[in-house]
Amino acid sequence: MADVPRYAYLGPEGTFSEAALRTLPEAETAELIPYRSVATALDAVRRGEADAALVPLENSVGGAVDSTIDELSSGELLHITREVLLDVGFAFALGPERTRDRVRRVAAHPQAEAQCRRWIAEKLPTVEIIPAASNADAAAMVAAGRDNLDAAITSALAAKRYGLSIVDDDIHDHGHSVTRFVLLRRPGPPMPRTGADKTSLVAWIGDDHPGALLEVLTEFAVRGINLTWIESRPAGSKLGRYSFSIDCEGHVADARVGEALMGLRRICAAVRFLGSYPRADGIGPTTRPGTSDADFAEAARWLEKVRAGVVDEEIPEL
């Protein structure tokens, strides 16, 4: 009997991470293992305890998940092989024998609190928000009677799983919220090119000078590569030094993307390649004239002719 794949995720059971992981076909035959934090989930992959881990990276309302970015930039290298986009919504749920009019302490993950801030101010103006490690953990804390908690802002899935009473299953400040999750494995060859791909990396600028970030961005711009995400984080060495987490359209096997990465390697103190993988939305890049693989190949042939002393006298009509 073949070994059953083991997939780690940010737990406990009932998190949006679990819901996102269950959308992947390969998860149907895998053992799904919750971990208490992003770091412990990813460390399970690094140690070989899990074959892959799915963790949140960014939210369309709350922004980047700093713990994931820090792990990808400074932890032992892992590669992104898939991404998942999940619509998320929050529920307000009461603990056992609690009533809404007597709610004083509410557990919530910081991202959930940020996405429901105006709702909380309007509906629960006097409550104290107690941070939880995840949305499911907020429900688990209330169910266990920890810290005199009365209620949780959590997912409907977690509220039901931990036996809380849902008062409102659709609380938010925004009509539509999407969280992007990434599936990480130990380093290996990139996923095959599909034509609708994304490449992720981290770049460190070594020489801090005017235009340093512009130089990084120019490596992409001159090759017609669209950036889909860029996030800065402190490099940890000293104040004012940052790393930049970057997602761009395309695959490392694309000539324009490969050349951009070589350009970054020349001008940056360090570049960490995090993987090329299929886009969850299936949208392919718009290739500008002069930036296709065929255009790069033709330019290389022209340069070889120049270096060989072959005179090229063709002058096109402009």
C-alpha positions as MATLAB code, in Angstrom:
seq = 'MADVPRYAYLGPEGTFSEAALRTLPEAETAELIPYRSVATALDAVRRGEADAALVPLENSVGGAVDSTIDELSSGELLHITREVLLDVGFAFALGPERTRDRVRRVAAHPQAEAQCRRWIAEKLPTVEIIPAASNADAAAMVAAGRDNLDAAITSALAAKRYGLSIVDDDIHDHGHSVTRFVLLRRPGPPMPRTGADKTSLVAWIGDDHPGALLEVLTEFAVRGINLTWIESRPAGSKLGRYSFSIDCEGHVADARVGEALMGLRRICAAVRFLGSYPRADGIGPTTRPGTSDADFAEAARWLEKVRAGVVDEEIPEL';
ca = [
       0.000    0.000    0.000;
       1.410    3.389   -1.018;
       2.150    5.945    1.671;
      -0.640    8.479    2.169;
       0.534   12.068    1.468;
       0.589   14.333    4.506;
      -0.484   17.970    4.101;
       0.022   20.515    6.859;
      -2.093   23.635    7.262;
      -2.618   26.519    9.662;
      -4.960   25.088   12.283;
      -6.745   24.183   14.384;
      -9.486   22.369   12.496;
     -12.055   24.667   10.941;
      -9.747   27.408    9.658;
     -10.033   29.003    6.253;
      -6.698   27.314    5.550;
      -8.361   23.922    5.951;
     -11.243   25.015    3.728;
      -8.784   26.219    1.064;
      -6.744   23.022    1.263;
      -9.845   20.898    0.767;
     -10.447   22.591   -2.613;
      -7.320   20.887   -4.019;
      -7.961   17.521   -5.702;
      -4.757   16.039   -4.263;
      -5.992   16.764   -0.739;
      -8.865   14.300   -1.152;
      -6.512   11.343   -0.650;
      -4.101   13.049    1.780;
      -3.909   13.163    5.550;
      -4.591   16.759    6.601;
      -2.701   17.858    9.715;
      -3.395   21.147   11.536;
      -0.526   23.136   13.095;
      -0.714   25.985   15.561;
       1.137   28.564   13.439;
       2.440   29.283    9.964;
       5.992   28.645   11.189;
       5.231   25.213   12.671;
       3.304   24.151    9.552;
       6.204   25.101    7.296;
       8.760   23.556    9.652;
       6.868   20.272    9.364;
       7.612   20.321    5.630;
      11.240   21.278    6.204;
      11.702   18.370    8.618;
       9.976   15.921    6.294;
       6.997   15.380    8.627;
       4.667   16.672    5.899;
       4.873   16.573    2.120;
       3.421   20.056    1.697;
       1.840   22.879    3.686;
      -0.878   25.358    2.781;
      -0.767   28.755    4.501;
      -2.334   32.201    3.919;
      -0.229   34.823    2.140;
      -2.460   37.843    1.571;
      -6.025   39.090    1.823;
      -7.760   41.520   -0.492;
      -8.866   43.622    2.502;
      -6.430   42.959    5.343;
      -3.292   42.863    3.195;
      -0.235   40.673    3.608;
       0.219   37.940    6.213;
       3.551   39.026    7.677;
       4.326   35.716    9.382;
       4.165   33.899    6.043;
       6.262   36.516    4.233;
       8.919   36.380    6.952;
       9.064   32.581    6.812;
       9.432   32.587    3.024;
      12.154   35.237    3.055;
      14.236   34.228    6.064;
      13.358   30.613    6.869;
      14.874   27.544    5.254;
      13.944   27.636    1.565;
      10.612   26.224    0.402;
       9.020   26.500   -3.033;
       5.471   27.544   -3.915;
       3.816   24.954   -6.174;
       0.159   26.039   -6.109;
      -2.002   28.957   -5.068;
      -5.617   28.954   -3.925;
      -8.046   31.886   -3.867;
     -10.837   31.550   -1.321;
     -13.800   33.833   -0.671;
     -13.921   34.419    3.070;
     -16.681   35.602    5.360;
     -17.020   35.891    9.113;
     -19.595   34.899   11.691;
     -20.339   36.272   15.144;
     -20.916   33.309   17.462;
     -21.712   33.009   21.166;
     -20.222   30.605   23.648;
     -22.271   28.178   25.757;
     -24.882   29.883   27.955;
     -23.919   33.338   26.659;
     -26.331   36.028   25.462;
     -25.569   38.819   23.043;
     -26.575   41.606   25.435;
     -23.950   40.465   27.965;
     -20.973   40.014   25.644;
     -17.854   41.661   27.076;
     -14.859   39.721   25.672;
     -14.623   38.511   22.079;
     -11.880   36.359   20.525;
     -10.779   37.238   16.995;
      -7.779   36.778   14.737;
      -6.186   40.185   13.937;
      -7.076   39.820   10.234;
     -10.709   39.115   11.123;
     -10.788   42.080   13.488;
      -9.346   44.341   10.775;
     -11.952   43.216    8.233;
     -14.846   43.708   10.683;
     -13.633   46.847   12.455;
     -16.598   49.069   11.565;
     -19.078   46.277   12.307;
     -17.520   45.801   15.736;
     -17.618   49.545   16.447;
     -21.310   49.690   15.525;
     -22.597   46.427   16.999;
     -20.159   45.776   19.880;
     -18.765   49.201   20.831;
     -17.783   48.281   24.396;
     -16.313   44.803   23.956;
     -12.671   43.857   24.447;
     -11.123   42.017   21.498;
      -8.809   39.184   22.541;
      -6.327   38.128   19.821;
      -6.452   34.529   18.596;
      -3.868   32.622   16.562;
      -6.434   31.778   13.861;
     -10.140   32.100   13.152;
     -10.729   28.533   14.272;
      -8.639   29.088   17.390;
     -10.963   31.965   18.306;
     -13.909   29.549   18.261;
     -11.950   26.882   20.134;
     -10.950   29.343   22.862;
     -14.586   30.335   23.444;
     -15.783   26.720   23.410;
     -13.147   25.803   25.998;
     -14.164   28.674   28.275;
     -10.732   30.302   28.182;
     -10.047   33.834   29.445;
     -13.719   34.502   30.310;
     -14.496   34.803   26.609;
     -18.136   35.291   25.645;
     -18.033   35.086   21.853;
     -15.876   34.809   18.764;
     -15.551   36.389   15.367;
     -14.741   33.319   13.320;
     -15.806   31.285   10.310;
     -19.211   29.631   10.215;
     -17.412   26.305    9.704;
     -15.376   26.754   12.896;
     -18.358   27.979   14.907;
     -20.341   24.858   14.013;
     -17.370   22.546   14.535;
     -16.774   23.875   18.063;
     -20.425   24.038   19.067;
     -20.933   27.800   19.201;
     -24.258   29.507   18.553;
     -24.108   31.635   15.396;
     -25.867   34.961   15.854;
     -24.848   36.494   12.532;
     -23.168   34.478    9.761;
     -22.302   37.410    7.473;
     -20.440   40.191    9.249;
     -17.946   42.363    7.398;
     -17.010   45.903    6.433;
     -16.545   44.998    2.770;
     -18.813   43.203    0.340;
     -16.166   40.836   -0.996;
     -13.045   39.485    0.671;
     -10.633   36.988   -0.877;
      -7.658   35.328    0.778;
      -4.781   33.943   -1.253;
      -3.150   30.772    0.061;
       0.036   29.121   -1.176;
       1.033   25.453   -1.140;
       4.699   24.948   -0.276;
       7.018   21.979   -0.729;
      10.704   21.292   -0.317;
      12.802   22.829   -3.135;
      12.778   21.124   -6.511;
      12.278   21.865  -10.212;
       9.563   24.457  -10.914;
       6.077   23.338  -11.863;
       5.597   22.865  -15.625;
       4.785   25.979  -17.615;
       1.063   26.349  -18.390;
       0.912   29.724  -20.144;
      -0.996   31.223  -17.200;
       1.705   31.249  -14.543;
       3.080   33.333  -11.736;
       6.641   33.596  -10.400;
       7.483   34.547   -6.811;
      10.789   35.777   -5.395;
      12.396   37.851   -2.660;
      15.002   40.500   -3.479;
      17.378   42.295   -1.138;
      18.835   45.666   -2.164;
      22.444   45.818   -0.970;
      23.542   49.339   -1.894;
      21.012   51.819   -0.553;
      21.008   54.726   -3.013;
      18.524   56.956   -4.869;
      16.666   54.925   -7.453;
      17.631   51.522   -6.005;
      14.053   50.231   -5.978;
      13.443   51.767   -9.406;
      16.356   49.722  -10.748;
      14.693   46.546   -9.470;
      11.349   47.466  -11.015;
      13.007   48.428  -14.293;
      14.301   44.865  -14.757;
      10.669   43.814  -15.085;
       9.321   46.877  -16.898;
      11.781   46.847  -19.813;
      10.859   43.211  -20.512;
       7.125   43.816  -20.429;
       6.564   41.825  -17.227;
       3.606   42.819  -15.099;
       4.037   42.693  -11.315;
       0.978   41.339   -9.531;
       2.225   41.966   -5.973;
       5.103   43.638   -4.140;
       5.539   43.873   -0.380;
       8.410   45.270    1.668;
       9.553   43.869    5.011;
      12.423   44.875    7.316;
      15.553   42.927    6.402;
      16.429   42.501   10.089;
      19.957   43.849    9.791;
      19.384   47.494   10.626;
      16.766   50.222   10.389;
      16.043   51.287    6.827;
      17.048   48.007    5.137;
      14.270   46.003    3.510;
      13.564   42.905    1.499;
      10.970   42.968   -1.262;
       8.619   40.059   -1.875;
       7.565   40.139   -5.518;
       5.086   38.231   -7.670;
       5.156   38.662  -11.432;
       3.282   37.248  -14.386;
       5.018   34.469  -16.267;
       7.204   31.433  -15.674;
      10.937   31.200  -15.022;
      11.142   29.203  -18.270;
       9.900   32.272  -20.191;
      12.794   34.147  -21.750;
      11.650   37.527  -20.439;
      11.226   36.246  -16.869;
      14.562   34.394  -16.917;
      16.366   37.515  -18.135;
      14.675   39.641  -15.471;
      15.839   37.256  -12.755;
      19.392   37.383  -14.131;
      19.202   41.167  -14.088;
      18.073   41.158  -10.465;
      20.866   38.766   -9.550;
      23.388   41.263  -10.961;
      22.101   44.346   -9.140;
      20.736   42.932   -5.866;
      22.611   41.734   -2.801;
      20.587   38.513   -2.966;
      17.606   37.018   -4.789;
      15.590   34.075   -3.476;
      13.535   32.215   -6.087;
      10.310   30.929   -4.506;
       8.823   29.132   -7.486;
       6.860   29.369  -10.721;
       3.379   27.858  -10.600;
      -0.082   28.057  -12.219;
      -2.200   31.098  -11.463;
      -5.353   30.232   -9.564;
      -7.447   32.529  -11.749;
      -6.075   31.021  -14.977;
      -5.359   34.448  -16.491;
      -2.461   34.473  -18.935;
      -0.110   37.436  -19.336;
      -0.482   40.107  -21.987;
       2.759   39.972  -23.972;
       3.871   43.301  -25.366;
       5.589   43.475  -28.780;
       9.253   42.541  -28.478;
       8.902   40.499  -25.290;
       7.829   37.051  -26.501;
      10.185   34.073  -26.419;
      10.408   34.287  -30.217;
      11.454   37.944  -29.989;
      14.210   37.090  -27.495;
      15.426   34.244  -29.700;
      15.542   36.504  -32.768;
      17.454   39.157  -30.831;
      20.002   36.514  -29.736;
      20.464   35.378  -33.352;
      20.992   38.980  -34.449;
      23.623   39.521  -31.759;
      25.490   36.394  -32.835;
      25.559   37.721  -36.408;
      26.905   41.054  -35.190;
      29.622   39.359  -33.160;
      30.516   37.211  -36.164;
      30.968   40.292  -38.341;
      27.917   39.640  -40.521;
      26.557   42.925  -41.857;
      22.819   43.297  -41.418;
      21.619   45.876  -43.931;
      17.870   45.283  -43.716;
      16.115   48.544  -42.921;
      12.377   48.166  -42.381;
       9.809   50.742  -43.355;
       8.681   52.591  -40.256;
];
